[in-house]
Amino acid sequence: MKNIYKIFRADARRLSTNVVAVVIIMGLSIIPSLYAWFNILSNWDPYNSSATSNLKIAVFSKDIGTELEGIKVNIGSNVTTNLKENKTIGWVFSKSEDEAVNGVYSGEYYAAIIIPENFSEDMISFLGGQVEHPQIIYYENDKKNAIATKITAKAKTAVQEQINASFVSTLAKTITEVSGSATDTESGTDLLTGVTNQLTELDGDLQSYITILDSFIGVTNSASSLIQTTKAVIPDVNTMVNNGQTTVNTMQGAVNSGTSSAETITDMVSYSLSLVSTNLDNVSSLVTSGVSSLQGAEGVTDTGLTNAVSIMPYITELFNNSVQSWSSQTSAAPDITTVQNQLSTIQSDLSTLQNSTNQGKQTITDLQNKITTEIKSCKDQISGLENTFNYSVKPQLQSTMNSMSGALTSVTAILNGVNGDFSDVSKVLDDYNKTLKDGNKSLVASRDSASQLKKGLDDVISQLQGLSNNQQYQQLKQILKSDPELLGQFMSSPVNLNTQAIYPIKNYGSSMAPFYTVLAIWVGALILVAIIHVKVHPETGIENVKPYQKYFGRYMIFFTTGQVQTLIVVLGDLFYLKIQCHKPFLFWLAAALSSFVFTLFIYSLTVAFGNVGEAIAVVVMVVQVAGAGGTFPIEVLPKIYQYIYQYLPFTYAMNALRETVGGMYGIMYVKCMLSLGAYLIVSLIIGLLIAIPFRRLNKMIEKSKEKTSLML
């Protein structure tokens, strides 16, 4: 232990008494920190909009737009307008397509976005039944910078999303404004009510269909019963035919007599209607004479009014008897009722006029005029009825009698042609009965299917009626009705993403600080073995020095210098760059342990393998820079790196520092520190055991190097 201390004290004395050595040690202490700081500072916040806004991307829209239900739509114009408000990228709005593209070739722009001429038309092409996928032309310059194209690619995606959002928003807004299909139907009711009404109407039609099927089923059942009855009476049919012939002959004679009687009756009806009109004229004359008497005309009495009143019941009875035989005709029934009402009104007004002896002259005159008008109107109605009877009822009655006579003649011919042989009828009825039964089964199956369908339809109607009372539906309906703009915004982005940051880090530089700090500590340890010899030469006053004493004695200067390097790096990170760090002391402690491990590991490699060991340390550093997950996630790296990742000291050093920067999780920090400490054992094995068989080989290599007079 004394020799270890003596070697360290001798090394420290030689360094402190040599100005050049002091300057070199100072340089060795500072250089690693510069490496870390410059890299951290260069990556401080490259993805912030203040930085990415310096990347120029040209934009030019050739879109001429289109019309949707009379509304002008230009997606390209909407995109350029929105991009002018976007400060994430340095958008340059070119005056022409050639200017934008040439700028990408020359390196003036990192990329260019060209929106073609028919872009809006292609966007809504699906409404015409033929889909044309719109294309955005994107030019990018990969030669200018590898990382820049990745950032501008995000801008390309942002433009694509902006176009999609603008399209959906415009389409939703247009449909809402133009058609109002989401809020109103042609009947003025809301869509849900309209659908429910349609389904309810369909439900009613379906019920009618079921009722018809039930009726058909009943008909087939009745027909089947009728067939059975018919089969039972077939033996008597021959007798019935003979009797029918006799009966028809008798009816034929009656019809011939009835035809003559019908002609007489129709003539009587026409005469009666004419007689009613004539009597009404007489009533009108009697009223005129009676009024003259009431007004005091000389030589005239009021007998006319008395006669007019007494005639009216006779006229009414005559009319009723005339139309009694054909009042059931639907076309004449309203007119008959009208005449009956007018006759009743005339009789009432005549009674009033007869009792108006004490009334004024004007009142009597008004009553006279009213009765005269009523009589004229009634005569017109009777004349119409007479025409209806003569030209409709009378011909129809005559036609009916003629038809009956012809029908009886045909029946007589048919019955005379029947030979009474019904032997095959029973067999035909059996076949028909079987057909009816098969049809009945199909009708029952159809009825059951329709009933099941109606049940399902009833459930749908019930659910829709329940939805109409839903609060959210009412709110949505109100939005659709009152604010198409709000609907468009919702449709373009229906879901808002609420990001909850876990272990948030305020800038990219702080995120990269663990990697560059660890890398700087490794570089510092590597520089030490390149500048300071690991071989201990004989020293006056230090005798019987064993190999392990030389190993630890010389390492003390490496350890001390490495800790100074680490302290400077950590202080600069925390107080100069002011990286985010929740646990500054633990940050330094992890960095100090990393320096201890790295310096001992590289020192041991150099002790064991000489200059070859230094080369191995460089190779290990390169592998760790690429495969320790310092920049890219380990999951995206090639498989070989994913395999060796867990065996690299960088991994545990960086993870320990990340715990202090982003936030602590459980005992993860302690696990990383213990894993990192395991490499101390590996380093001691290399420096104390593996180095033994390589000592002679190293001496031979040293002598060969000296003979070249070129290598140190």
MOBELHU-V496939 format. One record per run of one state. SS is the DSSP state (A for helix, B for strand, O for the rest). FROM is the first residue (numbers start at 0). LEN is the number of residues. Records with the same first field share a line. If there is no record, write none. Layout:
# MOBELHU-V496939
SS=FROM-LEN / FROM-LEN
This chain:
# MOBELHU-V496939
O=0-1 / 16-2 / 42-6 / 52-3 / 61-4 / 68-2 / 73-1 / 84-5 / 93-3 / 106-4 / 115-3 / 123-1 / 128-7 / 140-5 / 178-12 / 294-8 / 326-3 / 354-6 / 417-7 / 467-3 / 482-1 / 492-15 / 531-7 / 539-2 / 542-4 / 576-7 / 609-1 / 627-6 / 636-2 / 647-1 / 662-5 / 708-4
A=1-15 / 18-24 / 48-4 / 74-10 / 96-10 / 118-5 / 124-4 / 145-33 / 190-104 / 302-24 / 329-25 / 360-57 / 424-43 / 470-12 / 483-9 / 507-24 / 546-30 / 583-26 / 610-17 / 633-3 / 638-9 / 648-14 / 667-41
B=55-6 / 65-3 / 70-3 / 89-4 / 110-5 / 135-5 / 538-1 / 541-1
